[in-house]
């Protein structure tokens, strides 16, 4: 059993936020720059699904982005520590991921895109960040620890894999497993099919219209987050909107999971998953029981919305 747990922990790397908080903050803003390029070029998809990034075998990708009669793709490679821009006409640009300011990253990315005749204007102010500094003027965030960037990606790989298995259990409307760069978090969201009450909005530097469209329908959402604020460590989460009565007191598993009154969501520390004898089963138990709490209390038509896995 000891050897099995050790092997799991090697696949699920240690990710203490205090060891890489500066890199985490910088990387967050770099992903926002890349994500906003998708916003500028892609047709609007419900609940902002068109803006997200996706986990790959090396890092994160935009997937193909339309540009006239061409497409292009931007990829973070956290194995070789490169940012790559590829165009459907065969041209490629890239530069190293290394300690550099957000302003420098923005300039280097736009230079590489211009060389490929990709001229995209983005809104340069970060979203969902208090006291946001425009990307082209941000010299304060400039950290990049290769080891922890790689560990973060490896944690995303594991989270993406298990969330994808959980997603397969649902036959109703469900988002992809995708990376929202606003928070940032890796998330998957299930929908009951019913309209939701208007969201109050109020998220820093995010138009309320975007938030309200994102939460236009009743959801149960879960995902992975590197941590911050009231939860200063990497964690998995699960919440419902609107939150049904009794949700915060619902019995969920495993025992390490708890309800955060600050975030209004259930939290399972990442370390409790990575240190478990069976991380996949532990995480799936959390995802399933928190979803069932939301669906049962809100009286979702579970028979119509769910499917057997396999």
C-alpha positions as CSV (number, residue, x, y, z in Angstrom):
1,X,0.0,0.0,0.0
2,X,2.9,2.4,0.8
3,X,4.3,1.9,-2.6
4,X,0.9,2.5,-4.3
5,X,0.4,5.7,-2.3
6,X,3.9,6.9,-3.2
7,X,3.2,6.2,-6.9
8,X,0.0,8.2,-6.7
9,X,1.7,11.1,-5.1
10,X,4.3,11.1,-7.9
11,X,1.5,11.4,-10.5
12,X,-0.4,13.9,-8.3
13,X,2.4,16.3,-7.5
14,X,2.7,18.4,-4.3
15,X,1.5,21.9,-5.1
16,X,1.8,24.2,-2.0
17,X,0.5,27.6,-3.0
18,X,3.1,29.4,-0.8
19,X,5.9,27.9,-2.8
20,X,4.8,29.3,-6.1
21,X,2.3,32.1,-5.4
22,X,4.2,34.6,-7.4
23,X,4.4,32.3,-10.4
24,X,0.7,31.4,-10.0
25,X,-0.2,35.1,-10.1
26,X,1.9,35.8,-13.2
27,X,0.7,32.7,-15.1
28,X,-2.9,33.6,-14.3
29,X,-2.4,36.9,-16.2
30,X,-0.5,35.3,-19.1
31,X,-3.4,32.9,-19.6
32,X,-5.8,35.9,-19.5
33,X,-3.9,37.5,-22.4
34,X,-4.2,34.3,-24.5
35,X,-7.8,33.7,-23.5
36,X,-8.8,37.3,-24.5
37,X,-7.5,36.5,-28.0
38,X,-10.1,33.8,-28.2
39,X,-12.7,36.3,-26.9
40,X,-11.8,38.7,-29.7
41,X,-12.0,36.2,-32.5
42,X,-14.4,33.4,-31.6
43,X,-18.2,33.5,-32.1
44,X,-20.0,33.8,-28.7
45,X,-21.0,30.4,-27.3
46,X,-23.5,30.0,-24.4
47,X,-22.1,30.5,-20.9
48,X,-18.8,31.9,-22.3
49,X,-17.6,28.4,-23.4
50,X,-15.8,30.0,-26.3
51,X,-13.3,31.8,-24.1
52,X,-11.8,28.8,-22.3
53,X,-8.5,27.0,-22.6
54,X,-8.1,23.2,-22.6
55,X,-5.6,20.8,-21.0
56,X,-3.1,19.0,-23.4
57,X,-0.4,16.5,-23.1
58,X,2.1,19.3,-22.7
59,X,0.1,22.2,-21.2
60,X,-2.8,24.3,-22.2
61,X,-4.3,25.2,-25.6
62,X,-6.8,27.6,-27.1
63,X,-7.8,25.0,-29.7
64,X,-8.2,26.5,-33.3
65,X,-9.2,30.2,-33.4
66,X,-10.8,31.6,-36.6
67,X,-9.0,34.4,-38.5
68,X,-10.5,35.1,-41.9
69,X,-10.1,32.0,-44.0
70,X,-7.4,30.7,-41.7
71,X,-7.2,29.4,-38.2
72,X,-4.5,29.7,-35.6
73,X,-3.8,28.1,-32.2
74,X,-1.8,29.2,-29.1
75,X,-0.3,26.7,-26.8
76,X,1.4,26.8,-23.4
77,X,4.1,24.0,-23.2
78,X,5.0,23.4,-19.6
79,X,7.3,20.5,-20.5
80,X,9.7,22.4,-22.8
81,X,8.5,25.8,-21.4
82,X,7.5,27.5,-24.6
83,X,4.6,29.6,-25.9
84,X,3.8,28.6,-29.4
85,X,1.5,30.2,-32.1
86,X,0.7,28.0,-35.1
87,X,-1.3,29.1,-38.2
88,X,-3.2,26.8,-40.5
89,X,-1.0,28.0,-43.4
90,X,2.0,26.2,-41.8
91,X,3.7,29.1,-40.1
92,X,4.9,28.9,-36.5
93,X,6.1,31.4,-33.9
94,X,7.3,30.8,-30.4
95,X,9.2,32.2,-27.4
96,X,10.5,30.9,-24.1
97,X,8.4,30.8,-21.0
98,X,10.8,32.2,-18.4
99,X,10.8,35.0,-15.8
100,X,9.4,38.0,-17.6
101,X,6.8,40.7,-16.8
102,X,3.3,40.5,-18.0
103,X,4.0,43.5,-20.2
104,X,7.0,41.7,-21.8
105,X,4.9,38.5,-22.3
106,X,2.1,40.6,-24.0
107,X,4.6,42.3,-26.3
108,X,6.4,39.1,-27.3
109,X,3.1,37.3,-28.0
110,X,1.8,40.2,-30.1
111,X,5.1,40.4,-32.0
112,X,5.0,36.6,-32.8
113,X,1.4,36.9,-34.0
114,X,2.2,39.9,-36.2
115,X,5.0,37.9,-37.9
116,X,2.3,35.4,-38.8
117,X,0.0,38.2,-40.1
118,X,-2.4,37.7,-37.2
119,X,-3.4,41.1,-36.0
120,X,-5.8,40.9,-33.0
121,X,-6.8,43.7,-30.6
122,X,-7.8,42.7,-27.1
123,X,-9.2,44.4,-24.1
124,X,-6.0,44.9,-22.1
125,X,-7.5,45.0,-18.6
126,X,-7.6,41.7,-16.6
127,X,-11.0,40.3,-15.6
128,X,-12.0,39.0,-12.2
129,X,-9.0,40.7,-10.6
130,X,-9.2,43.5,-8.1
131,X,-6.9,46.5,-8.8
132,X,-6.2,45.2,-12.3
133,X,-3.2,46.6,-14.2
134,X,-3.4,46.7,-18.0
135,X,-1.3,43.9,-19.5
136,X,0.9,46.2,-21.5
137,X,1.8,48.2,-18.4
138,X,2.2,45.4,-15.8
139,X,5.8,45.1,-14.8
140,X,5.0,43.9,-11.2
141,X,4.1,40.3,-12.1
142,X,7.2,38.7,-13.6
143,X,7.8,35.3,-11.8
144,X,8.1,31.9,-13.6
145,X,9.3,28.9,-11.7
146,X,9.6,26.1,-14.2
147,X,9.3,23.3,-11.7
148,X,6.0,24.6,-10.2
149,X,4.5,25.5,-13.6
150,X,5.1,21.9,-14.6
151,X,3.7,20.6,-11.4
152,X,0.6,22.8,-11.9
153,X,0.1,21.4,-15.4
154,X,0.5,17.8,-14.1
155,X,-2.1,18.4,-11.4
156,X,-4.4,19.8,-14.2
157,X,-3.8,16.6,-16.2
158,X,-5.0,14.4,-13.3
159,X,-8.0,16.7,-12.5
160,X,-9.0,16.9,-16.2
161,X,-8.8,13.1,-16.5
162,X,-11.1,12.4,-13.5
163,X,-13.5,15.3,-14.3
164,X,-13.9,13.9,-17.8
165,X,-14.9,10.5,-16.3
166,X,-17.4,12.3,-14.0
167,X,-18.8,14.2,-17.0
168,X,-19.5,11.0,-18.9
169,X,-22.1,10.1,-16.3
170,X,-24.5,12.9,-17.4
171,X,-26.8,12.8,-20.4
172,X,-28.3,16.3,-20.0
173,X,-26.7,19.6,-21.0
174,X,-23.2,19.7,-19.7
175,X,-20.1,21.9,-20.4
176,X,-16.8,20.5,-21.6
177,X,-14.1,20.1,-19.0
178,X,-12.4,23.4,-19.6
179,X,-10.0,26.0,-18.1
180,X,-11.6,29.3,-17.2
181,X,-8.8,31.8,-17.0
182,X,-10.8,34.4,-15.0
183,X,-10.5,32.6,-11.7
184,X,-8.6,30.6,-12.9
185,X,-10.0,27.1,-12.5
186,X,-10.6,23.8,-14.4
187,X,-14.4,23.2,-14.4
188,X,-17.3,21.1,-15.6
189,X,-20.9,22.2,-15.2
190,X,-24.1,20.3,-15.4
191,X,-27.5,21.9,-16.1
192,X,-30.9,20.9,-14.9
193,X,-32.6,22.5,-17.9
194,X,-34.5,25.1,-15.9
195,X,-34.0,28.8,-15.9
196,X,-32.3,30.3,-12.8
197,X,-33.0,33.6,-11.0
198,X,-30.9,36.5,-12.2
199,X,-27.4,36.4,-10.8
200,X,-26.5,39.5,-8.6
201,X,-23.2,39.9,-10.5
202,X,-20.6,42.1,-8.7
203,X,-17.5,40.1,-9.8
204,X,-14.5,42.5,-10.0
205,X,-13.8,43.7,-13.5
206,X,-16.3,41.5,-15.2
207,X,-19.5,42.9,-16.7
208,X,-22.6,41.7,-14.9
209,X,-24.2,40.8,-18.3
210,X,-21.5,38.2,-18.7
211,X,-22.0,36.7,-15.3
212,X,-25.8,36.7,-15.7
213,X,-25.6,34.9,-19.0
214,X,-23.2,32.4,-17.5
215,X,-25.7,31.6,-14.8
216,X,-28.9,32.0,-16.8
217,X,-29.8,28.4,-16.0
218,X,-29.7,26.2,-12.9
219,X,-26.3,24.4,-12.5
220,X,-24.3,22.1,-10.4
221,X,-20.6,22.9,-11.1
222,X,-17.3,21.4,-9.9
223,X,-13.7,21.8,-10.6
224,X,-10.1,22.3,-9.5
225,X,-8.4,25.5,-8.3
226,X,-4.9,26.3,-7.2
227,X,-6.2,28.2,-4.2
228,X,-6.2,31.7,-2.7
229,X,-8.1,33.9,-0.2
230,X,-10.2,31.9,2.2
231,X,-8.8,28.7,0.9
232,X,-5.0,29.2,0.6
233,X,-4.2,25.8,-0.9
234,X,-5.1,23.8,-4.0
235,X,-8.5,22.3,-3.8
236,X,-11.4,20.7,-5.6
237,X,-14.8,22.5,-5.2
238,X,-18.5,21.9,-5.9
239,X,-21.4,24.4,-5.8
240,X,-24.9,24.9,-7.0
241,X,-26.6,28.0,-8.4
242,X,-29.1,28.8,-7.2
243,X,-28.1,27.1,-4.0
244,X,-31.0,25.0,-2.7
245,X,-32.1,25.1,0.9
246,X,-30.2,22.7,3.0
247,X,-27.2,22.4,0.6
248,X,-24.6,23.6,3.0
249,X,-25.6,20.9,5.6
250,X,-25.9,18.0,3.1
251,X,-23.9,14.9,4.0
252,X,-21.1,14.5,1.4
253,X,-18.0,12.4,1.1
254,X,-15.1,11.9,1.8
255,X,-14.9,13.1,5.5
256,X,-12.2,15.7,4.5
257,X,-14.7,17.6,2.5
258,X,-16.4,20.7,4.0
259,X,-18.7,23.6,3.2
260,X,-17.0,27.0,2.9
261,X,-19.4,29.7,4.0
262,X,-17.0,32.3,2.4
263,X,-17.1,30.7,-1.0
264,X,-20.6,29.1,-0.7
265,X,-19.3,25.8,-2.0
266,X,-18.0,22.5,-0.9
267,X,-14.2,22.1,-0.7
268,X,-12.0,19.1,-0.8
269,X,-8.3,19.9,-0.3
270,X,-6.1,18.7,-3.2
271,X,-3.6,17.1,-0.7
272,X,-6.4,14.9,0.7
273,X,-6.9,13.5,-2.8
274,X,-3.2,13.1,-3.8
275,X,-2.4,11.4,-0.5
276,X,-5.3,9.0,-0.7
277,X,-4.8,5.3,-1.4
278,X,-7.0,5.7,-4.4
279,X,-7.1,9.3,-5.6
280,X,-9.5,8.7,-8.5
281,X,-12.2,7.0,-6.3
282,X,-11.8,9.7,-3.6
283,X,-12.3,12.5,-6.0
284,X,-15.2,10.9,-7.8
285,X,-16.9,10.3,-4.5
286,X,-16.7,14.0,-3.7
287,X,-17.9,15.0,-7.2
288,X,-20.8,12.5,-7.1
289,X,-22.1,13.2,-3.5
290,X,-21.9,17.0,-3.9
291,X,-23.8,16.8,-7.2
292,X,-26.4,14.5,-5.7
293,X,-26.9,16.9,-2.8
294,X,-27.6,19.8,-5.3
295,X,-29.8,17.7,-7.6
296,X,-31.8,16.0,-4.9
297,X,-32.5,19.2,-2.9
298,X,-33.4,21.1,-6.0
299,X,-35.5,18.2,-7.3
300,X,-33.7,17.7,-10.7
301,X,-35.2,15.1,-13.0
302,X,-32.2,12.8,-12.4
303,X,-33.7,9.8,-14.2
304,X,-33.8,11.8,-17.4
305,X,-30.5,13.6,-17.0
306,X,-28.1,10.9,-15.9
307,X,-26.7,7.8,-17.6
308,X,-24.7,4.8,-16.5
309,X,-20.9,5.2,-17.0
310,X,-19.0,2.7,-19.1
